C-alpha cells in the first residue's frame, strides 16, 4: 500500500458503500487506518465466512465456514477463579 492513501478504503473515501470512518471520506493516509488493517479482527462473518472484507485474505479462523469465538468464563481469561492464599 502506498503511504498517501487510507489503508482501509484504499483512497476511495468509501468502504462497503459508506464514507470511510478512518479518513472521513478524504481517502488520505492516517495511522489509525494503518493500525486497524494491520491488527484487525477477521470480519469474514459479515460476508461469506470465506474472505475477510478488510484485507481481502482468506478467513483468519482455523475452520472454514465456522469461525471460532472465544467465550470468557468470567474469570479474566483463567479457566478457574483465582483463590487467594
N, CA and C atoms as a LAMMPS dump frame, in Angstrom:
ITEM: TIMESTEP
0
ITEM: NUMBER OF ATOMS
255
ITEM: BOX BOUNDS ff ff ff
-5.0000000000000000e+02 5.0000000000000000e+02
-5.0000000000000000e+02 5.0000000000000000e+02
-5.0000000000000000e+02 5.0000000000000000e+02
ITEM: ATOMS id mol type element x y z
1 1 1 N 0.834 -1.168 0
2 1 2 C 0 0 0
3 1 3 C 0.882 1.235 0
4 2 1 N 0.408 2.25 -0.631
5 2 2 C 1.201 3.467 -0.676
6 2 3 C 0.968 4.284 0.58
7 3 1 N 1.89 5.197 0.823
8 3 2 C 1.825 5.984 2.048
9 3 3 C 0.85 7.147 1.986
10 4 1 N 0.302 7.468 0.811
11 4 2 C -0.545 8.649 0.718
12 4 3 C -2.037 8.349 0.633
13 5 1 N -2.437 7.081 0.741
14 5 2 C -3.858 6.744 0.717
15 5 3 C -4.234 5.957 1.969
16 6 1 N -5.49 6.052 2.333
17 6 2 C -6.02 5.347 3.5
18 6 3 C -5.893 3.848 3.282
19 7 1 N -5.386 3.128 4.271
20 7 2 C -5.184 1.685 4.16
21 7 3 C -6.501 0.914 4.14
22 8 1 N -7.559 1.449 4.727
23 8 2 C -8.822 0.725 4.767
24 8 3 C -9.591 0.887 3.443
25 9 1 N -9.798 2.104 2.994
26 9 2 C -10.598 2.318 1.784
27 9 3 C -9.751 2.386 0.518
28 10 1 N -8.447 2.278 0.655
29 10 2 C -7.506 2.31 -0.479
30 10 3 C -7.602 3.611 -1.264
31 11 1 N -7.96 4.703 -0.575
32 11 2 C -8.01 6.019 -1.209
33 11 3 C -9.34 6.371 -1.842
34 12 1 N -10.309 5.46 -1.794
35 12 2 C -11.61 5.706 -2.429
36 12 3 C -12.486 6.652 -1.617
37 13 1 N -12.261 6.716 -0.318
38 13 2 C -13.092 7.56 0.537
39 13 3 C -14.332 6.852 1.037
40 14 1 N -14.66 5.701 0.456
41 14 2 C -15.81 4.925 0.914
42 14 3 C -15.373 3.489 1.155
43 15 1 N -16.07 2.832 2.064
44 15 2 C -15.802 1.427 2.347
45 15 3 C -17.133 0.749 2.601
46 16 1 N -17.429 -0.297 1.857
47 16 2 C -18.711 -1.012 1.933
48 16 3 C -19.9 -0.082 1.71
49 17 1 N -19.738 0.874 0.803
50 17 2 C -20.834 1.765 0.445
51 17 3 C -21.055 2.927 1.391
52 18 1 N -20.228 3.071 2.394
53 18 2 C -20.356 4.167 3.364
54 18 3 C -19.075 4.977 3.382
55 19 1 N -19.151 6.249 3.806
56 19 2 C -17.908 7.021 3.939
57 19 3 C -16.956 6.327 4.902
58 20 1 N -15.687 6.286 4.56
59 20 2 C -14.682 5.642 5.402
60 20 3 C -14.602 6.362 6.742
61 21 1 N -14.703 5.6 7.828
62 21 2 C -14.684 6.196 9.165
63 21 3 C -13.291 6.629 9.605
64 22 1 N -12.263 6.123 8.941
65 22 2 C -10.903 6.464 9.346
66 22 3 C -10.396 7.731 8.683
67 23 1 N -10.71 7.938 7.408
68 23 2 C -10.214 9.131 6.71
69 23 3 C -11.315 10.158 6.5
70 24 1 N -12.513 9.906 7.043
71 24 2 C -13.667 10.794 6.89
72 24 3 C -14.002 11.068 5.431
73 25 1 N -13.788 10.082 4.586
74 25 2 C -14.141 10.199 3.182
75 25 3 C -13.128 10.92 2.314
76 26 1 N -11.981 11.297 2.893
77 26 2 C -10.981 12.022 2.111
78 26 3 C -10.077 11.083 1.329
79 27 1 N -9.927 9.85 1.79
80 27 2 C -9.048 8.887 1.137
81 27 3 C -7.586 9.076 1.488
82 28 1 N -7.292 10 2.394
83 28 2 C -5.909 10.289 2.775
84 28 3 C -5.401 9.296 3.815
85 29 1 N -4.084 9.041 3.782
86 29 2 C -3.452 8.128 4.723
87 29 3 C -3.605 8.638 6.144
88 30 1 N -3.776 7.692 7.086
89 30 2 C -3.75 8.041 8.507
90 30 3 C -3.306 6.819 9.288
91 31 1 N -2.715 7.061 10.413
92 31 2 C -2.127 5.986 11.207
93 31 3 C -3.193 5.065 11.806
94 32 1 N -4.376 5.603 12.12
95 32 2 C -5.427 4.775 12.71
96 32 3 C -5.857 3.675 11.749
97 33 1 N -6.056 4.008 10.489
98 33 2 C -6.459 3.009 9.496
99 33 3 C -5.347 1.994 9.282
100 34 1 N -4.119 2.464 9.24
101 34 2 C -2.996 1.555 9.045
102 34 3 C -2.911 0.556 10.204
103 35 1 N -3.068 1.038 11.426
104 35 2 C -3.011 0.157 12.593
105 35 3 C -4.166 -0.826 12.597
106 36 1 N -5.358 -0.364 12.205
107 36 2 C -6.522 -1.244 12.195
108 36 3 C -6.34 -2.383 11.189
109 37 1 N -5.904 -2.058 9.985
110 37 2 C -5.724 -3.083 8.966
111 37 3 C -4.644 -4.073 9.387
112 38 1 N -3.617 -3.572 10.031
113 38 2 C -2.504 -4.434 10.442
114 38 3 C -2.906 -5.383 11.572
115 39 1 N -3.799 -4.957 12.469
116 39 2 C -4.137 -5.748 13.656
117 39 3 C -5.633 -6.016 13.8
118 40 1 N -6.366 -6.104 12.696
119 40 2 C -7.813 -6.235 12.784
120 40 3 C -8.265 -7.653 13.125
121 41 1 N -9.467 -7.72 13.661
122 41 2 C -10.134 -8.992 13.905
123 41 3 C -10.785 -9.392 12.592
124 42 1 N -10.713 -10.651 12.232
125 42 2 C -11.269 -11.125 10.966
126 42 3 C -12.757 -10.775 10.886
127 43 1 N -13.155 -10.145 9.796
128 43 2 C -14.536 -9.732 9.597
129 43 3 C -15.275 -10.622 8.598
130 44 1 N -14.814 -11.859 8.414
131 44 2 C -15.415 -12.744 7.425
132 44 3 C -16.878 -13.028 7.721
133 45 1 N -17.292 -12.893 8.972
134 45 2 C -18.675 -13.178 9.339
135 45 3 C -19.638 -12.185 8.691
136 46 1 N -19.154 -11.008 8.295
137 46 2 C -20.032 -10.016 7.666
138 46 3 C -20.295 -10.333 6.207
139 47 1 N -19.521 -11.216 5.6
140 47 2 C -19.737 -11.574 4.193
141 47 3 C -20.045 -13.059 4.069
142 48 1 N -19.133 -13.793 3.454
143 48 2 C -19.38 -15.188 3.134
144 48 3 C -18.666 -16.175 4.046
145 49 1 N -17.992 -15.681 5.068
146 49 2 C -17.216 -16.505 6.002
147 49 3 C -16.065 -17.226 5.322
148 50 1 N -15.652 -16.726 4.175
149 50 2 C -14.513 -17.295 3.469
150 50 3 C -13.398 -16.278 3.297
151 51 1 N -13.745 -15 3.133
152 51 2 C -12.761 -13.953 2.937
153 51 3 C -13.052 -12.779 3.854
154 52 1 N -12.002 -12.182 4.381
155 52 2 C -12.124 -11.013 5.244
156 52 3 C -12.281 -9.77 4.357
157 53 1 N -13.339 -8.961 4.539
158 53 2 C -13.516 -7.776 3.706
159 53 3 C -12.524 -6.653 4.012
160 54 1 N -11.834 -6.728 5.143
161 54 2 C -10.867 -5.69 5.493
162 54 3 C -9.58 -5.857 4.692
163 55 1 N -9.035 -7.075 4.662
164 55 2 C -7.749 -7.301 3.999
165 55 3 C -7.859 -8.161 2.739
166 56 1 N -9.074 -8.647 2.431
167 56 2 C -9.33 -9.487 1.254
168 56 3 C -8.499 -10.763 1.237
169 57 1 N -8.133 -11.251 2.41
170 57 2 C -7.398 -12.511 2.527
171 57 3 C -8.367 -13.6 2.97
172 58 1 N -7.999 -14.871 2.749
173 58 2 C -8.869 -15.952 3.235
174 58 3 C -9.111 -15.814 4.732
175 59 1 N -10.223 -16.337 5.177
176 59 2 C -10.634 -16.269 6.579
177 59 3 C -9.464 -16.591 7.507
178 60 1 N -9.315 -15.803 8.57
179 60 2 C -8.219 -15.973 9.514
180 60 3 C -8.476 -17.074 10.533
181 61 1 N -9.678 -17.635 10.521
182 61 2 C -10.022 -18.658 11.505
183 61 3 C -9.491 -20.018 11.077
184 62 1 N -9.458 -20.944 12.009
185 62 2 C -8.891 -22.266 11.756
186 62 3 C -9.789 -23.166 10.913
187 63 1 N -11.099 -22.982 11.002
188 63 2 C -12.006 -23.849 10.263
189 63 3 C -12.799 -23.034 9.263
190 64 1 N -12.985 -23.534 8.065
191 64 2 C -13.739 -22.801 7.061
192 64 3 C -15.228 -22.861 7.373
193 65 1 N -15.906 -21.781 7.077
194 65 2 C -17.349 -21.637 7.273
195 65 3 C -17.8 -21.793 8.717
196 66 1 N -16.894 -21.783 9.656
197 66 2 C -17.263 -21.896 11.063
198 66 3 C -16.273 -21.118 11.93
199 67 1 N -16.317 -19.783 11.881
200 67 2 C -15.373 -19.007 12.691
201 67 3 C -15.494 -19.349 14.173
202 68 1 N -14.351 -19.443 14.819
203 68 2 C -14.336 -19.757 16.236
204 68 3 C -14.491 -18.477 17.049
205 69 1 N -15.19 -18.584 18.14
206 69 2 C -15.35 -17.461 19.044
207 69 3 C -14.842 -17.876 20.409
208 70 1 N -14.097 -16.987 21.048
209 70 2 C -13.613 -17.252 22.39
210 70 3 C -14.608 -16.672 23.381
211 71 1 N -15.081 -17.486 24.269
212 71 2 C -16.032 -17.027 25.272
213 71 3 C -15.329 -17.038 26.616
214 72 1 N -15.248 -15.872 27.237
215 72 2 C -14.59 -15.74 28.527
216 72 3 C -15.483 -16.328 29.612
217 73 1 N -14.905 -17.138 30.468
218 73 2 C -15.665 -17.778 31.539
219 73 3 C -16.033 -16.822 32.658
220 74 1 N -15.539 -15.615 32.592
221 74 2 C -15.829 -14.647 33.636
222 74 3 C -14.733 -14.561 34.678
223 75 1 N -13.641 -15.307 34.467
224 75 2 C -12.54 -15.322 35.424
225 75 3 C -11.326 -14.589 34.874
226 76 1 N -11.534 -13.662 33.96
227 76 2 C -10.428 -12.866 33.438
228 76 3 C -9.448 -13.647 32.597
229 77 1 N -9.918 -14.62 31.846
230 77 2 C -9.037 -15.387 30.981
231 77 3 C -8.485 -16.65 31.611
232 78 1 N -8.736 -16.845 32.894
233 78 2 C -8.295 -18.075 33.554
234 78 3 C -9.444 -19.072 33.534
235 79 1 N -9.133 -20.359 33.524
236 79 2 C -10.187 -21.364 33.458
237 79 3 C -10.914 -21.549 34.781
238 80 1 N -10.272 -21.194 35.88
239 80 2 C -10.903 -21.281 37.191
240 80 3 C -10.606 -19.996 37.955
241 81 1 N -11.47 -19.642 38.905
242 81 2 C -11.208 -18.427 39.66
243 81 3 C -9.942 -18.56 40.505
244 82 1 N -9.248 -17.465 40.655
245 82 2 C -8.026 -17.47 41.461
246 82 3 C -8.414 -17.423 42.944
247 83 1 N -7.88 -18.32 43.701
248 83 2 C -8.19 -18.384 45.133
249 83 3 C -6.974 -17.83 45.895
250 84 1 N -7.152 -16.668 46.537
251 84 2 C -6.019 -16.1 47.295
252 84 3 C -5.691 -16.942 48.511
253 85 1 N -4.422 -17.084 48.812
254 85 2 C -3.967 -17.888 49.954
255 85 3 C -3.775 -17.012 51.146
